Each structure stands twice: as structure tokens, then as C-alpha cells.
Amino acid sequence: MTHPSMERVLYQLHHQLCSFALQHTTTWGRKWAERLLLVAFLTGCTVTLLLHVTFVHRDTTTLDGKPLHSIPLTCLRNIPGFSDQMDVTHISLRLWEDNNDSIGSYAYQWGDGNATCDTTTIPLPYYSYSKIQGYLLLTPELCHNIRVQSVVIARNDPTCWGPPWMQHIVFAVKGHETVMINWLLGTFHGQGFLYNPRSKILYDWSQYSFDSQLSSKVGVVLQTCFLFFMVTTLVSFILRETQERMLAFTNQLQTRVRQRRPITSLVGTHLVENLVFVPVLVGMMFFLIEFYRGDKVVAFVVLSLIWICEAFSIISLRSKEGMHFFPRMFFWEFSIVHFYMFMFPFGYSYMALASTAVCVMHSMLFFWHRYELPAVALGHVTLEHPRMGTMMNSNGTSSSDPFWFDHHHRQTLRHPQPLSSHPISGQSSNSLERLSREGSSIFNIAGDDDDSVSSYMYLLNGEVVVHRHRSSPTAPTTASEEIRSEERRESSLSTDRPSTPLSSSPSHAPSSPVSTIEARSNAPTPRVHNRTPTE
């Protein structure tokens, strides 16, 4: 539970972000940003799935027990001169293309008594394979009487790279090294050692699991759940503790500066107290590197995603729908990409992780634009109720209010308030009111920008319901069916309202949200999309 003082600071930050968004962005721009992220995510998933199905080795067989025809199983075996009985196998890539060259891919062997494993006479191999680890670590001077073969693959070989359009995809996403590893996996059945002379990394295939048994899948599920809850718990703890310590330090620093007292001891104490989190961060980073078998890129990206999502949850996740669904969506996105990386350790992990990062960004923008921004603009989230279902007491503490949500929306149905304003340090009390007309464009339907029909949105049973109210009985509209349905809804709700005659209480007469804003705001109305209604 966040400290009440810290909750106020976070709400102010969220308030400023929403105000900035309403001032400098449009509904059309935010919606198109969502769509672009969604298209990028779907494109990344499609490319990853296509590359995985085509090039990643899988332990699958047909009904009669024969291996399936796939590129990882057939590429090296179809190269002239290749043998799987050699002690060391070097895989090289010939990048240049010559239209008059008909040699294609080839392999040559060094099997006499003077053979060495010196690779200076051939193109620098991408990977070297051997069933004995020591052969890969010997220097050229000591590597005698060992059977060595060099396999040179042409860049345009359809047997190993597929059709031309697939070759362009592979080299465009820099996935040719993954294809080479899967050639060796399919040829030698995941047994032996793999060495990368360029990065000096040695892979022991005995430490990886390539089977599809139930026990292996259960282990992957347990690893994913453990990693998720462990890392998210540590990140949440560090983030909340450092925020509260920084808030206390800021208050004490302001007090000492105001009283003209020395601040050296205060700054030193604050630094020493926060140094305890440095070993936690460093240890967590090294733990992730070891967990991902030395892959620093994956460890850094995963930790960064968790930090971003945790910060988004603390600052901007305040609506009931966002707090309920976003953590679950992030858990499934995190789990799916880790299922893939653990079950296929030599698959397209970077592509899958990049697609997951785009999906997480889309989820954040979706919830922020469709739930968090309207919740602040319509007064569902205020300084007294910084999060739906909670409220700030008079003594500065926060408590849960299970009946607030239904009561607040019931009041919204009866007496809609377009915006709510609360004094916030550094901003005027009616800052959001001046943005009401621009913020109301969030709720336009089917491109209807007519100011004669004002709109607002409320959340009812987890659904977004758009309420459209006519500002005058003679105002023209193009949404006649929605107006008639709204009038029927208002007539059904009239039975719940007090029976006091409206003529005796003029103040009870319903007013348009736009007119209320114009009456309460002294600042000029921001420019919005206005059209003159057609008579």
C-alpha cells in the first residue's frame, strides 16, 4: 500500500500527464498510435512464427516414425562432400554472389595426418561443432591428426535458406546465425558442443532440453512463474521504498533550507540509506543473466519491461478496469514469451521479445487512453479518490471504499458532471475544466464533432457507456437513434429521482456539461473541432 503523501504526489503527476495529453494530442492521434502498435505487434508475431516454423529444429516425427522434411534436417546432408562423422565441423557463409558461379554450397575435408584445425585459410566460421569439447578449444599448433571439415553455405542456396522471399526476411532481421545453429541441431540431434569463434561463447547442448515431454513443460511453467513473481516483487519493493525515502528527503531538505540549517548530514544520511538498494539491483541483474544462460540483452530487456510496467501501474493505473485487467495481461504476455524462450532455447528469442515489448506498449496505451484519461477527465479519479475504490481520509490516510464505485456512477447517471477540479500545487483549480471541450472529443462517436450534442462517458459493469445529451431542444443532430435511446434511458431512470417538482426548484433543471464548463471557467475555451450545424 502506497503512503498517502506519496499517493498525492503520484496523483499530481498523473494529473499533469493527463492535462498535457489533452492539450497536445488529439483523439485521432491516440487511436492511430494504438493501431500502429497493434499492427507492429501482429507483424512481429507473424514474422516470428514464420521463421520458427521454417528454420527452428523441433523433435517431431511422422506417424510412421520417419523425420519430417524440414530445412534443419536436410540442409547440411544435401551439401556435396558433407559428412557427419568428422571430429570438427566449421560452418561458414559465402555472402558474395556471382551470376557466373555455379558452385553453390560445398564442403571439403581435411583427413590426412597433416590436418589441423587452423581456420585462417578459410572464411571465418560462424560456428564450429564437435562432440568433444577439447577439440574446439585447441590452438591451431596443437590441433593435429583431427578430422576437420569446412562447410561453406551460399547465401542464395534455396536448400538451406528457402525461397528468395524467405531469404530476404532472414537476412533483414539478422536471423541467419539462428538458422545455422538449427542446421547443426537437426544434423547432430542436439548432442555435442557448439563454439562461436566470433563471440568466444561455448554452448554445451547437454544443458539444454530439446524434448517435448510433459515433465519438461511443467518445469518451464514453474520457471516462468518463479521468475515473474520474484522479479516483480523485488522491483515493486525497490520502487516504492525509494519513492517514499525521496519524498521524506525532499520534505526535510525544504525544512532545513527554510530554517537555514546545514544540509550536509541530511544528504549523507540519505545517500547511505539508499545504498542498500544497490546490491539488490546488481544481484538481480546478475541473477537474470545467469538465468538466461549469459544472455545480457534478454536480461536487460526483461528487467526494463518490468520496471516500466511497475512505474506505469503506480502512476497511471487508477481505474477499476485498468487495475483489474492490466496486471493479468502483462502476466500472460510475460509467460508466453518465456514459454517460447525456455522450450526453444535456440529459436528466435529476440524477435519474440521485441514483439512482446510492442504488445506491452500497446496494452499500456490502450488502458491509459480508454480508461485512465477518461477517469480523470470525468472526475471518477480525484484527489479524494486517487484510485477507484479508495478514498483519502481527513487525517491523510487512505482506506478502501467498496460502495464508492457504484454510488459514484449512480450519481453520474442522474447528475452528470463533465469534469472535476481540485486544487493541486503548481496548477490552477480549474485547469481540467478549461480542457473539457477538448477532452470531450475523446468520446465522439462515428466522427460526430457537432457541438450541439455533448457527450460524456461512464463505466458501468466493466463496459464503456457513452451518454449523449442534447444541449437544446432545437439543436440538430445526426445521431437520432442514439438520442431516442438516451431519452428512453432517462425516462427509465426518472423513477429513481426525487419527486420534487422541477418548477419549484429551478436549480434542479439539468444543464448541459458544456454550458456548465463555460459558466465556471474564466479562461478562453481551447480550440476544438467545431462545425456549424446544418439547419
C-alpha positions as CSV (number, residue, x, y, z in Angstrom):
1,M,0.0,0.0,0.0
2,T,1.5,3.3,-1.1
3,H,1.9,6.0,1.6
4,P,-0.9,8.7,1.4
5,S,1.6,11.5,0.9
6,M,3.3,9.6,-1.9
7,E,-0.2,8.8,-3.3
8,R,-0.9,12.6,-3.6
9,V,2.4,13.2,-5.4
10,L,1.7,10.3,-7.8
11,Y,-1.8,11.6,-8.4
12,Q,-0.4,15.1,-9.2
13,L,2.0,13.6,-11.7
14,H,-0.8,11.6,-13.3
15,H,-3.0,14.7,-13.4
16,Q,-0.2,16.6,-15.2
17,L,0.3,13.9,-17.7
18,C,-3.4,13.8,-18.5
19,S,-3.6,17.6,-18.8
20,F,-0.6,17.5,-21.1
21,A,-2.2,14.8,-23.2
22,L,-5.4,16.7,-23.6
23,Q,-3.6,19.9,-24.6
24,H,-1.1,18.5,-27.1
25,T,-2.7,15.3,-28.5
26,T,-5.9,14.5,-30.2
27,T,-8.2,11.5,-30.1
28,W,-7.4,10.7,-33.7
29,G,-3.7,10.7,-32.9
30,R,-4.0,8.5,-29.8
31,K,-6.3,6.0,-31.6
32,W,-3.9,5.7,-34.5
33,A,-1.0,5.2,-32.1
34,E,-2.8,2.3,-30.7
35,R,-3.5,0.9,-34.1
36,L,0.1,1.3,-35.3
37,L,1.4,-0.5,-32.2
38,L,-1.2,-3.3,-32.7
39,V,-0.1,-3.7,-36.4
40,A,3.6,-3.7,-35.4
41,F,2.8,-6.4,-32.8
42,L,0.9,-8.6,-35.2
43,T,3.6,-8.2,-37.9
44,G,6.3,-9.2,-35.4
45,C,4.3,-12.2,-34.3
46,T,3.7,-13.3,-37.9
47,V,7.4,-13.0,-38.9
48,T,8.5,-14.8,-35.7
49,L,6.0,-17.6,-36.3
50,L,7.0,-17.9,-40.0
51,L,10.7,-18.1,-39.2
52,H,10.2,-20.5,-36.4
53,V,8.1,-23.0,-38.4
54,T,10.6,-22.8,-41.3
55,F,14.0,-22.9,-39.6
56,V,13.8,-23.9,-35.9
57,H,14.5,-27.5,-35.2
58,R,11.7,-29.4,-33.5
59,D,11.8,-33.0,-32.2
60,T,8.8,-34.1,-34.3
61,T,8.2,-37.3,-36.4
62,T,5.5,-38.5,-38.7
63,L,3.1,-41.3,-38.0
64,D,5.5,-43.9,-39.5
65,G,8.4,-42.7,-37.4
66,K,10.3,-41.0,-40.2
67,P,11.6,-37.5,-39.6
68,L,9.6,-34.7,-41.2
69,H,11.1,-32.9,-44.2
70,S,12.5,-29.6,-42.9
71,I,15.4,-27.3,-43.6
72,P,17.3,-28.0,-40.3
73,L,17.2,-31.8,-41.1
74,T,18.1,-31.7,-44.8
75,C,20.3,-28.7,-45.3
76,L,23.8,-30.0,-44.4
77,R,23.1,-33.5,-45.5
78,N,22.3,-32.3,-49.1
79,I,25.6,-30.4,-49.4
80,P,28.2,-32.2,-51.6
81,G,31.1,-33.5,-49.6
82,F,29.5,-33.2,-46.1
83,S,29.9,-36.0,-43.6
84,D,28.5,-36.2,-40.0
85,Q,31.4,-38.5,-38.9
86,M,34.1,-35.8,-38.7
87,D,35.7,-34.6,-35.4
88,V,35.2,-30.9,-36.1
89,T,32.8,-29.1,-38.4
90,H,33.1,-25.4,-39.3
91,I,30.1,-23.6,-40.8
92,S,30.9,-20.5,-42.9
93,L,28.8,-18.3,-45.0
94,R,29.6,-17.0,-48.5
95,L,28.0,-13.6,-48.7
96,W,29.1,-12.6,-52.2
97,E,27.0,-13.6,-55.2
98,D,28.3,-14.3,-58.7
99,N,25.9,-14.9,-61.5
100,N,28.5,-16.9,-63.4
101,D,29.4,-19.0,-60.3
102,S,27.6,-22.4,-60.3
103,I,29.5,-23.9,-57.4
104,G,26.9,-23.1,-54.7
105,S,27.4,-24.6,-51.3
106,Y,30.1,-27.1,-50.8
107,A,32.1,-28.9,-48.1
108,Y,35.7,-30.1,-48.1
109,Q,37.5,-32.3,-45.5
110,W,41.0,-32.4,-44.1
111,G,41.5,-36.0,-43.1
112,D,45.2,-36.8,-43.6
113,G,47.9,-36.9,-41.0
114,N,48.9,-33.3,-41.5
115,A,45.4,-31.9,-41.0
116,T,45.0,-29.1,-38.5
117,C,42.0,-27.1,-37.2
118,D,43.5,-23.8,-38.4
119,T,40.7,-21.7,-39.8
120,T,42.9,-18.9,-41.3
121,T,42.8,-20.5,-44.7
122,I,39.0,-20.5,-44.9
123,P,36.4,-17.8,-44.3
124,L,36.0,-17.1,-40.6
125,P,33.3,-19.6,-39.5
126,Y,30.2,-18.5,-37.7
127,Y,30.1,-21.7,-35.6
128,S,32.2,-24.8,-35.0
129,Y,30.8,-28.1,-33.8
130,S,32.4,-31.1,-32.2
131,K,31.3,-33.9,-30.0
132,I,34.4,-33.4,-27.8
133,Q,34.8,-30.0,-26.1
134,G,38.6,-30.1,-26.1
135,Y,38.8,-30.1,-29.9
136,L,37.1,-26.7,-30.1
137,L,39.5,-25.1,-27.6
138,L,42.8,-26.3,-29.0
139,T,45.1,-23.9,-30.7
140,P,46.0,-24.5,-34.4
141,E,49.5,-25.5,-33.4
142,L,48.2,-28.4,-31.2
143,C,45.3,-29.5,-33.3
144,H,46.9,-32.3,-35.3
145,N,45.6,-35.6,-36.6
146,I,42.0,-34.5,-36.2
147,R,39.4,-34.9,-38.9
148,V,38.1,-31.5,-39.8
149,Q,35.6,-30.4,-42.4
150,S,34.6,-26.9,-43.6
151,V,31.1,-26.2,-44.9
152,V,30.6,-23.1,-46.9
153,I,27.0,-22.2,-47.5
154,A,26.0,-19.9,-50.3
155,R,23.7,-17.0,-49.4
156,N,21.3,-17.8,-52.1
157,D,21.1,-21.6,-51.6
158,P,17.4,-22.5,-51.5
159,T,18.1,-25.8,-49.8
160,C,19.3,-24.1,-46.7
161,W,17.6,-20.7,-46.8
162,G,14.3,-21.4,-48.5
163,P,12.7,-19.4,-51.4
164,P,14.1,-15.9,-52.2
165,W,11.4,-14.0,-50.3
166,M,12.3,-16.1,-47.2
167,Q,16.0,-15.3,-47.7
168,H,15.2,-11.6,-47.7
169,I,13.3,-11.9,-44.4
170,V,16.1,-13.9,-42.7
171,F,18.9,-11.5,-43.6
172,A,16.7,-8.5,-42.9
173,V,16.1,-9.5,-39.3
174,K,19.7,-10.7,-38.9
175,G,18.4,-14.2,-38.2
176,H,21.0,-16.2,-40.2
177,E,23.0,-17.2,-37.2
178,T,19.9,-18.8,-35.6
179,V,19.4,-20.7,-38.8
180,M,22.9,-22.1,-38.7
181,I,22.6,-23.3,-35.2
182,N,19.4,-25.2,-36.0
183,W,21.2,-26.8,-39.0
184,L,23.7,-28.3,-36.6
185,L,20.9,-29.2,-34.1
186,G,18.9,-31.1,-36.7
187,T,22.0,-32.9,-38.1
188,F,23.6,-34.0,-34.8
189,H,20.4,-34.3,-32.8
190,G,21.3,-31.8,-30.1
191,Q,24.4,-33.7,-28.8
192,G,27.8,-32.2,-28.5
193,F,29.3,-28.8,-28.2
194,L,28.9,-25.6,-30.2
195,Y,31.5,-22.8,-30.3
196,N,31.2,-19.3,-31.7
197,P,34.7,-18.1,-32.7
198,R,33.4,-14.5,-33.1
199,S,32.0,-14.1,-29.7
200,K,34.1,-16.8,-27.9
201,I,31.0,-18.4,-26.5
202,L,30.8,-22.2,-26.0
203,Y,27.4,-24.0,-25.8
204,D,27.0,-27.3,-24.1
205,W,23.9,-28.9,-25.6
206,S,23.7,-31.3,-22.7
207,Q,22.5,-28.5,-20.5
208,Y,19.5,-27.7,-22.8
209,S,16.3,-29.6,-23.1
210,F,15.0,-30.3,-26.6
211,D,12.3,-32.8,-25.9
212,S,8.6,-32.2,-25.6
213,Q,7.8,-34.4,-22.7
214,L,5.2,-33.4,-20.1
215,S,7.9,-33.1,-17.3
216,S,9.8,-30.6,-19.4
217,K,6.7,-28.5,-20.0
218,V,5.9,-28.5,-16.3
219,G,9.4,-27.3,-15.5
220,V,9.1,-24.5,-18.0
221,V,5.8,-23.3,-16.3
222,L,7.4,-23.4,-12.8
223,Q,10.5,-21.5,-14.0
224,T,8.3,-18.8,-15.6
225,C,6.1,-18.3,-12.6
226,F,9.1,-18.2,-10.2
227,L,10.9,-15.6,-12.3
228,F,7.8,-13.4,-12.7
229,F,6.8,-13.2,-9.1
230,M,10.4,-12.9,-7.8
231,V,11.4,-10.1,-10.2
232,T,8.2,-8.2,-10.0
233,T,8.2,-8.3,-6.2
234,L,11.7,-7.0,-5.9
235,V,11.1,-4.3,-8.4
236,S,7.9,-3.2,-6.7
237,F,9.6,-3.1,-3.3
238,I,12.6,-1.1,-4.5
239,L,10.5,1.4,-6.4
240,R,8.1,2.1,-3.6
241,E,10.8,2.3,-0.9
242,T,13.0,4.7,-2.9
243,Q,10.0,6.9,-3.7
244,E,9.0,7.2,-0.1
245,R,12.6,7.9,1.0
246,M,12.9,10.5,-1.7
247,L,9.7,12.2,-0.6
248,A,10.8,12.3,3.1
249,F,14.2,13.6,2.0
250,T,12.6,16.4,0.0
251,N,10.4,17.5,2.9
252,Q,13.3,17.5,5.3
253,L,15.5,19.4,2.8
254,Q,12.9,22.1,2.3
255,T,12.6,22.5,6.0
256,R,16.3,22.8,6.6
257,V,16.7,25.3,3.7
258,R,13.8,27.3,5.0
259,Q,15.4,27.4,8.5
260,R,18.9,27.9,7.1
261,R,20.3,24.8,8.7
262,P,23.2,22.7,7.3
263,I,22.2,20.0,4.9
264,T,25.4,18.0,4.7
265,S,24.5,15.5,7.3
266,L,21.0,15.1,5.7
267,V,22.3,14.4,2.2
268,G,24.9,12.0,3.6
269,T,22.3,10.1,5.6
270,H,20.0,9.9,2.6
271,L,22.8,8.5,0.3
272,V,23.9,5.9,2.9
273,E,20.3,4.7,3.4
274,N,19.7,4.3,-0.3
275,L,23.0,2.5,-0.9
276,V,21.4,-0.7,0.5
277,F,19.4,-1.0,-2.7
278,V,22.4,-1.0,-5.0
279,P,23.4,-4.6,-4.1
280,V,19.8,-5.7,-4.6
281,L,19.7,-4.2,-8.1
282,V,23.2,-5.6,-9.0
283,G,22.3,-9.0,-7.7
284,M,19.0,-9.1,-9.5
285,M,20.7,-8.2,-12.8
286,F,23.4,-10.9,-12.4
287,F,20.8,-13.4,-11.4
288,L,18.8,-12.7,-14.6
289,I,22.0,-13.0,-16.7
290,E,22.7,-16.4,-15.2
291,F,19.0,-17.4,-15.5
292,Y,19.1,-16.6,-19.3
293,R,22.4,-18.5,-19.7
294,G,24.6,-15.5,-20.1
295,D,22.3,-13.5,-22.5
296,K,22.8,-10.0,-21.2
297,V,20.5,-8.5,-23.9
298,V,17.5,-10.6,-22.8
299,A,18.1,-10.0,-19.1
300,F,18.3,-6.2,-19.6
301,V,15.2,-6.0,-21.8
302,V,13.1,-8.1,-19.4
303,L,14.2,-6.1,-16.4
304,S,13.5,-2.9,-18.2
305,L,10.0,-4.0,-19.2
306,I,9.2,-4.9,-15.6
307,W,10.4,-1.5,-14.4
308,I,8.3,0.3,-17.0
309,C,5.2,-1.6,-16.2
310,E,5.6,-1.2,-12.5
311,A,6.1,2.5,-12.8
312,F,3.0,2.7,-15.1
313,S,1.0,0.8,-12.5
314,I,1.9,3.0,-9.7
315,I,1.5,6.3,-11.5
316,S,-1.3,5.9,-14.1
317,L,-3.2,2.8,-13.3
318,R,-6.2,4.1,-11.3
319,S,-9.4,2.9,-12.9
320,K,-11.1,-0.2,-11.9
321,E,-10.8,-1.8,-15.3
322,G,-7.1,-1.0,-15.5
323,M,-6.2,-2.3,-12.1
324,H,-8.1,-5.5,-12.7
325,F,-7.0,-6.4,-16.3
326,F,-3.6,-4.9,-17.0
327,P,-1.6,-7.0,-14.5
328,R,-3.2,-10.1,-15.8
329,M,-2.5,-9.1,-19.4
330,F,1.1,-8.4,-18.5
331,F,1.5,-11.8,-16.8
332,W,0.2,-13.7,-19.8
333,E,2.4,-11.7,-22.2
334,F,5.4,-12.3,-19.9
335,S,4.6,-16.0,-19.6
336,I,4.0,-16.7,-23.3
337,V,7.4,-15.2,-24.4
338,H,9.2,-17.1,-21.6
339,F,7.4,-20.4,-22.6
340,Y,8.8,-19.9,-26.1
341,M,12.4,-19.0,-25.0
342,F,12.6,-21.9,-22.5
343,M,11.1,-24.5,-24.8
344,F,13.2,-23.4,-27.8
345,P,16.4,-22.0,-26.4
346,F,17.9,-21.6,-29.9
347,G,14.8,-20.1,-31.5
348,Y,14.1,-16.5,-32.4
349,S,14.1,-15.2,-28.9
350,Y,14.9,-11.6,-29.8
351,M,12.1,-11.4,-32.3
352,A,9.6,-12.8,-29.8
353,L,10.9,-10.5,-27.0
354,A,10.6,-7.4,-29.3
355,S,7.1,-8.4,-30.3
356,T,6.2,-8.8,-26.6
357,A,7.6,-5.4,-25.8
358,V,5.5,-3.8,-28.5
359,C,2.4,-5.7,-27.1
360,V,3.1,-4.3,-23.6
361,M,3.4,-0.8,-25.0
362,H,0.1,-1.2,-26.8
363,S,-1.6,-2.5,-23.6
364,M,-0.3,0.5,-21.7
365,L,-1.5,3.0,-24.3
366,F,-4.9,1.1,-24.6
367,F,-5.7,1.3,-20.9
368,W,-4.4,4.8,-20.5
369,H,-6.3,6.2,-23.4
370,R,-9.6,4.4,-23.0
371,Y,-9.8,4.2,-19.2
372,E,-7.3,6.3,-17.2
373,L,-7.7,9.5,-19.2
374,P,-11.5,9.5,-19.2
375,A,-11.5,8.6,-15.4
376,V,-9.5,11.8,-14.7
377,A,-11.4,14.0,-17.2
378,L,-14.8,12.9,-15.9
379,G,-13.9,13.1,-12.2
380,H,-14.0,9.4,-11.4
381,V,-10.5,9.7,-10.1
382,T,-9.9,12.8,-7.9
383,L,-7.6,13.9,-5.1
384,E,-10.0,12.5,-2.6
385,H,-10.4,9.3,-4.6
386,P,-6.9,8.8,-6.2
387,R,-7.8,5.3,-7.2
388,M,-11.2,3.8,-7.9
389,G,-12.4,2.1,-4.7
390,T,-10.1,4.1,-2.4
391,M,-10.5,7.4,-0.7
392,M,-8.3,9.8,1.3
393,N,-9.5,10.5,4.8
394,S,-9.3,13.8,6.6
395,N,-6.3,12.7,8.6
396,G,-4.3,12.0,5.5
397,T,-4.7,8.2,5.4
398,S,-6.2,6.1,2.6
399,S,-8.9,3.5,3.0
400,S,-10.9,1.3,0.7
401,D,-14.5,2.3,-0.1
402,P,-16.3,-0.7,-1.6
403,F,-19.5,1.2,-2.1
404,W,-17.9,4.3,-3.7
405,F,-17.8,2.9,-7.3
406,D,-21.5,2.1,-7.6
407,H,-22.6,5.2,-5.7
408,H,-20.3,7.5,-7.8
409,H,-21.6,6.1,-11.1
410,R,-25.2,6.2,-10.0
411,Q,-24.7,9.9,-9.2
412,T,-23.1,10.3,-12.6
413,L,-26.1,8.8,-14.3
414,R,-28.5,11.1,-12.5
415,H,-26.5,14.4,-12.5
416,P,-23.6,14.1,-15.0
417,Q,-20.6,16.3,-14.1
418,P,-18.3,16.8,-17.1
419,L,-15.1,17.4,-15.2
420,S,-13.9,17.8,-11.6
421,S,-11.2,20.1,-10.4
422,H,-9.2,20.0,-7.2
423,P,-6.5,22.4,-6.1
424,I,-3.1,21.0,-6.9
425,S,0.1,22.7,-6.1
426,G,1.6,24.3,-9.2
427,Q,-1.7,24.3,-11.1
428,S,-4.9,26.3,-11.0
429,S,-8.0,24.7,-9.6
430,N,-9.9,24.7,-12.9
431,S,-7.1,23.5,-15.2
432,L,-9.0,20.4,-16.3
433,E,-12.2,22.5,-16.7
434,R,-10.6,24.6,-19.4
435,L,-9.7,21.4,-21.2
436,S,-13.2,19.9,-21.0
437,R,-14.2,20.7,-24.6
438,E,-11.0,19.3,-26.0
439,G,-11.2,16.4,-23.7
440,S,-14.8,15.7,-24.7
441,S,-13.5,14.8,-28.2
442,I,-12.4,11.5,-26.6
443,F,-16.0,10.4,-26.6
444,N,-17.0,11.4,-30.1
445,I,-18.8,8.6,-32.0
446,A,-18.5,7.9,-35.7
447,G,-16.7,11.2,-36.3
448,D,-19.6,13.4,-34.9
449,D,-18.0,16.6,-33.8
450,D,-21.2,18.6,-33.6
451,D,-21.2,20.8,-30.5
452,S,-25.0,20.7,-30.4
453,V,-24.7,17.3,-28.9
454,S,-22.5,17.0,-25.9
455,S,-21.1,13.6,-24.9
456,Y,-19.6,12.1,-21.8
457,M,-18.7,8.6,-20.8
458,Y,-19.1,6.5,-17.7
459,L,-18.1,3.0,-16.7
460,L,-20.9,0.5,-16.0
461,N,-20.3,-3.1,-15.0
462,G,-16.9,-3.1,-16.8
463,E,-18.3,-1.6,-20.0
464,V,-17.7,1.8,-21.5
465,V,-21.1,3.5,-22.0
466,V,-21.4,6.8,-24.0
467,H,-24.1,9.2,-22.9
468,R,-25.2,11.8,-25.4
469,H,-27.2,14.8,-24.1
470,R,-28.8,17.5,-26.4
471,S,-27.9,21.0,-25.3
472,S,-31.1,22.5,-26.7
473,P,-34.4,21.0,-28.0
474,T,-33.9,22.5,-31.4
475,A,-30.3,21.5,-31.9
476,P,-29.9,19.4,-35.0
477,T,-28.1,16.0,-34.8
478,T,-27.1,13.2,-37.0
479,A,-27.4,10.5,-34.3
480,S,-31.2,10.4,-33.9
481,E,-31.4,6.8,-33.0
482,E,-28.9,7.3,-30.1
483,I,-30.8,10.3,-28.9
484,R,-34.1,8.4,-28.8
485,S,-32.4,5.5,-26.9
486,E,-31.0,8.0,-24.5
487,E,-34.4,9.6,-23.9
488,R,-35.8,6.2,-23.1
489,R,-32.9,5.6,-20.7
490,E,-33.5,8.9,-18.9
491,S,-37.3,8.1,-18.6
492,S,-36.4,4.8,-17.0
493,L,-34.1,6.5,-14.6
494,S,-36.6,9.2,-13.7
495,T,-38.4,6.8,-11.3
496,D,-35.3,6.8,-9.1
497,R,-35.1,10.6,-8.8
498,P,-36.9,12.7,-6.1
499,S,-40.5,13.6,-6.8
500,T,-39.9,17.3,-6.2
501,P,-41.4,19.4,-9.0
502,L,-38.8,21.0,-11.2
503,S,-40.8,24.2,-11.4
504,S,-40.4,24.8,-7.6
505,S,-36.6,24.1,-7.8
506,P,-35.1,25.7,-10.8
507,S,-31.7,24.7,-9.7
508,H,-32.6,21.1,-10.3
509,A,-33.0,21.6,-14.0
510,P,-30.5,19.6,-15.9
511,S,-27.8,21.6,-17.6
512,S,-25.5,20.8,-20.4
513,P,-22.0,19.8,-19.4
514,V,-20.6,22.2,-21.9
515,S,-22.6,25.2,-20.7
516,T,-21.6,24.4,-17.1
517,I,-18.0,24.4,-18.1
518,E,-18.3,27.7,-19.9
519,A,-20.0,29.3,-16.9
520,R,-17.4,28.1,-14.4
521,S,-14.3,28.8,-16.4
522,N,-12.9,32.3,-16.9
523,A,-10.3,31.3,-19.3
524,P,-11.0,31.1,-23.1
525,T,-12.2,27.8,-24.3
526,P,-9.5,25.8,-26.0
527,R,-9.8,25.3,-29.8
528,V,-11.6,22.1,-30.7
529,H,-13.1,20.6,-33.8
530,N,-16.2,22.6,-34.3
531,R,-18.6,22.6,-37.2
532,T,-21.6,24.8,-37.8
533,P,-24.7,22.6,-37.6
534,T,-26.8,22.4,-40.8
535,E,-30.2,23.7,-40.4
